[in-house]
Amino acid sequence: MTATLQPAGPATTAGPAPTPGRRRPRSSAARQRIEIVLLVGPALILFLGFVILPVILAAVYSLYNLPPAFRWEQLAEPDRFIGLANYQRAFDSPEFVRAIGNNFIILFASLLIQGPLAIGIALLLNRPLRGRTALRLLIFVPYVLAEVIAGLAWKLLLQPSGGVNAMLESLGLGFLQQNWLADPSIALWTLFWILTWKYLGFAIILMLAGLQGVPEELAEAAAIDGASWWQIQRHITIPLLGPTIRIWAFLSMIGALQLFDMVWVTVAPTVRGMATETMATYMVQQGQFAGQPGYGSAIAVILFFISLAVALIYQRLALRRDLAGAVTRGVR
Amino acid sequence: MTATTSITTGRPADDLPPRRTAGRGIDWGQPFVYLVALVVAAVAIGPVLYVFLGGFRTTADLNADPAGLPDPWTLANWASVLGSERFWGNVLASVILAVGTTAGVVIVGIMAAFVIARYDFRGRQGLYTLFTAGLMFPLTVAALPLTLLLRTLGLHGSYLGVIIPSIAFALPTTIIILVPFLRAIPDELEEAASIDGTSRIGFFWRILLPLSMPGLVTVGVLAFVGSWNGYLLPLLVISTGTLPQELWPLPLGVTQFSTQYSQDTAAVLAYTSLAMIPALAFFLVAERRIVGGLQGAVKG
């Protein structure tokens, strides 16, 4: 009945126009116009001024060489306009290219590891269990915490003399001890583990909700026909979970590309630059703290187009799969 | 679009009658399932417990045996955090930001959604498309120019400098959730109200608003949580401003504290665990409200 109940993505239209035929007299047409302006005005001003305008400004600034906290009239100074040089510099920078790579490593690792893990656990838990409500609350806890605070907790746990290494020691696994977040060769995977810890619960809850929409009768019919538990999951449940999986994958990919808080807080800047830089941390580092808003804006624009491209490609692919499913369903 | 937007999309599992396991005699998998459930829950909650327990130890204990249990329990860390103006300043700042953002999102959002859902005019569809297109512009992309813009407007370093952009960036999700909600309220109600002599605004105020409460709660909770957990905007707008760190919001305050007192692990653990409590408490309360809101929507 309402959009909030549908697991499918946002509606793309505003819906049908309100029923015609209850036309109001002319005097109220003027009144209606005033009402529209007064009611939509604030939202429109906020949205255009603080969402759209900054994005446009980012595109403009990216063409300039700008000092930190500059004034707008400085845009007109000679030698400020440098064309695409900021973009050139970004793609020539090994650090930034590495950052793009890191974003995509996290993206694919999330899809390939977190996805199957969440689906598997959800399939197992999708049955009457004692303490199900408590379980649901517990596995959701990491997701509820701020990324920064969760990251800080893990930073403390993963210190060389922190809880994780001590735990390994006491289990007789001392040889596995690492300097988890400071060793550039493993820091990215440590980070991935923290992200998995933080977001797996959300994925499981999402999948469990999706499983509620899979009709039970199909599984029962298949079981009567002699299908094993695994066959039922593989050929009936998981395909029917498709829409949920696709939404989760979309959210996960966008999150991976925008990744900032967790990296910024858990990994020390020196290690970050060598191992776990992401596009967003590089952008903030260069644009804000290294005082190069023009260059940082170019990074923002690149980040925007990469996210947009991924979103569009994904929608094209996922949409095609949905259509293919619809066709085969029609044939059968 | 953030992951938070879809918490509300699924119906909670336990509000449906328990499913029967499809016609298979003895359920040999049951113990295994409980084992998996236990492991998942333990992994999820373990680090949080470690932080909480660590807050009750002394730094000397923690250095001697990082994985041990509190022995003896000490309340000194918690007491000193709870007694510090700094912690309460951080909490207060977070509350101001979250309440301001939530109120702004709900008020501005419902007004715009009302027009898009229930007025007939040219450009209505265009307006809706414009707001939904906002999902394509994440805060990360806009953050740097936004900071400069706020400087120009004199809002840099102030709470308003965080609240106003937060409202703006929450609008797309808000409008996407609210428009179908408002649209679903039958036209007959509006006609009846208008026959009884109520203006459109009267209809909005007396009928639509109460009926759309569940949607407003959902939108409000999302905005509140988003603001409470937000880091990037406060980092760029507040930490680089003139506001003293005693008045920074919690995520900033906690990171600042942990950098300053990095040698005093126990104090950092206590500060971190106390910073977790509001989010956890709010989640316990809001979870029911979201669920209740969705049930209300189904029945309505």
Interface residues (C-beta under 8 A of the other chain):
Chain A: M1 T2 A3 T4 L5 Q6 P7 P10 A11 T12 T13 A14 G15 A17 P18 T19 P20 R22 Q32 R33 E35 I36 L39 V40 P42 A43 L44 L46 F47 G49 F50 V51 I52 L53 P54 V55 L57 A58 Y61 A69 F70 W72 I121 L124 L125 N126 R127 P128 L129 R132 T133 L135 R136 L137 L138 I139 F140 V141 P142 V144 L145 A146 E147 V148 I149 A150 L152 A153 W154 K155 L156 L157 S161 G162 G163 N165 A166 M167 E169 S170 W197 Y199 L200 G201 F202 I204 I205 L206 L208 A209 G210 L211 Q212 E216 A219 E220 A222 A223 I224 W229 I232 T244 I247 L251 S252 I254 G255 Q258 F260 D261 W264 V265 A280 M283 V284 G287 Q288 P293 G296 S297 A300 V301 L303 F304 S307 L308 A311
Chain B: M1 T2 A3 S6 I7 T8 T9 G10 R11 P12 A13 D14 L16 P18 R19 R20 T21 A22 G23 R24 D27 G29 F32 V33 Y34 V36 A37 V40 A41 V43 A44 I45 P47 V48 Y50 V51 G54 N63 D65 P66 A67 V108 G109 M111 A112 F114 V115 I116 A117 R118 Y119 D120 F121 R124 Q125 L127 Y128 T129 L130 F131 T132 G134 L135 M136 F137 P138 T140 V141 A142 A143 L144 P145 L146 T147 L148 L149 R151 T152 I164 P165 I167 A168 F169 L171 P172 I175 I176 I177 V179 P180 F181 R183 A184 D187 E191 S194 R200 I201 G215 T218 V225 W228 N229 Y231 L232 L235 L236 T240 L250 P251 V254 T255 S258 T265 V268 L269 T272 A275 M276 A279 L280 F283 L284 E287 L294 A297 V298 G300
